[in-house]
Amino acid sequence: MSTTNQALFERAQRVIPGGVNSPVRAFRAVGGTPRFITRAEGPYIFDAEGKRYTDYIGSWGPMILGHGHPAVFDAVQRALLDGFSFGAPTEREIELAEAIIALVPGVEQVRLVSSGTEAGMSALRLARGATGRSKFIKFEGCYHGHADPLLVKAGSGLATFGFPTSAGVPEDVVKHTLVLPYNDIAALEAAFDAHGKELACVMIEPIAGNMNFVRASVPFMTRLRELCTSHGALLVFDEVMSGFRVALGGAHSVYQRLIPGFKADVFVFGKVIGGGMPLAAFGASRDVMRHLAPLGPVYQAGTLSGNPVATACGLATLKEITKPGFFEALGAQTQRLVEGLEGAARDAGVPLVGDSEGGMFGFFFFNQLPQNYATVMTTDSARFNRFFHAMLDRGVYLAPALYEAGFVSAAHTPADIDATVAAAREAFAAL
Ligand SMILES: *Cc1c(COP(=O)(O)O)cnc(C)c1O
């Protein structure tokens, strides 16, 4: 082997802050040396030392078909031959917009961008522009990208405006951001009582994947919809992670099944819709989207937006996941994993609970499923970190932080899942 992960990490740290281009990749939460990946194939990734891992991150969600799916590969190759970027409209952008609209009722128009951060930031600006209001609610533990007004943590007490979670974000910029605990109806009602008529929107990860895996409860979501409607605030579903991942119609379709007549107002997508290429989107009804430039006064733009190669990759990915039975099979595989982990933990006397929807899952070293960020952060992190490394040693690549969700792809076979559960059995025994 010509190099090691450690050697690459040292070299990377000289020229890239922390050696990584996105902080969680640095393994700070779990300790140890990040793996430098050289290639990927199906459900596996390979590091610089030639070691193979079963991949449960899938580039943090996009790789729902696994790596190197032939149909996607082919579509990208063909697109490349036609040109990398034009900065002018293409038919493929229309096709992708049409595909998204067909799958998510409530979306009548979309704007394509290059990252979830951009999409979330633009959706917020659109909600503010469309309502003429500045304040908005977000929930503790939900991540909507790293735009300034969204990098906010809760203040003390209920219904307080937040504090920046990052240096470089002025308090003035987050003074309109109200941060509430997830799944807390009383806090939500108090916030609407105090500020309802000033709220442009409420932004939520309906099935949150950035505090491990936490679902919004049905009563909470029902009340949230009622309050938004009665106060004229837009309900923004950030489905960058859950969209086209937990179900073909995203978490929105899950709540539409559970709550009669339910509909969100604004939608944010990313990850799966790019199939691994830089692509994201936000969408809403025509009535909301007409506020966006060039039709309306809300400005938003991007040199590489709707990139022809990225749209080809996204379209090919959506085509595959739309095939009959895709989500049934993926959901069954994911459930097999979570139940396997729970069973192995139970046999070892280790408290562990898990949950999944479609191809997204989470598990906690805890006795019940947490309902909010504060509870997630009280789960056993020392045990999680030991488990993470025990699994990594055994060739299983889980998310390197207890507050991240996991992902199964269509390329994971029952044999892959069973091998992972067997590895977990050993790891639990060693904990
Ligand atoms: C990943 C993610 C984002 C940010 O997307 P990027 O492409 O990383 O900028 C926003 N919202 C949610 C829910 C996400 O999971």
The ligand as an SDF file (V2000), in Angstrom:
LIG
                    3D

 15 15  0  0  0  0  0  0  0  0999 V2000
  -27.8350   18.0540    4.3740 C   0  0  0  0  0  0  0  0  0  0  0  0
  -28.9310   18.9410    4.7830 C   0  0  0  0  0  0  0  0  0  0  0  0
  -28.9730   20.3020    4.4370 C   0  0  0  0  0  0  0  0  0  0  0  0
  -27.8140   20.9960    3.7960 C   0  0  0  0  0  0  0  0  0  0  0  0
  -27.5070   20.4820    2.5300 O   0  0  0  0  0  0  0  0  0  0  0  0
  -26.0400   20.7240    1.9210 P   0  0  0  0  0  0  0  0  0  0  0  0
  -26.1550   20.1690    0.5400 O   0  0  0  0  0  0  0  0  0  0  0  0
  -25.0950   19.9910    2.8050 O   0  0  0  0  0  0  0  0  0  0  0  0
  -25.7800   22.1830    1.9380 O   0  0  0  0  0  0  0  0  0  0  0  0
  -30.1060   21.0260    4.7470 C   0  0  0  0  0  0  0  0  0  0  0  0
  -31.1430   20.4600    5.3740 N   0  0  0  0  0  0  0  0  0  0  0  0
  -31.1380   19.1780    5.7320 C   0  0  0  0  0  0  0  0  0  0  0  0
  -32.3320   18.6070    6.4000 C   0  0  0  0  0  0  0  0  0  0  0  0
  -30.0280   18.3750    5.4720 C   0  0  0  0  0  0  0  0  0  0  0  0
  -30.0170   17.1050    5.8730 O   0  0  0  0  0  0  0  0  0  0  0  0
  1  2  1  0
  2  3  1  0
  2 14  2  0
  3  4  1  0
  3 10  2  0
  4  5  1  0
  5  6  1  0
  6  7  2  0
  6  8  1  0
  6  9  1  0
 10 11  1  0
 11 12  2  0
 12 13  1  0
 12 14  1  0
 14 15  1  0
M  END
$$$$
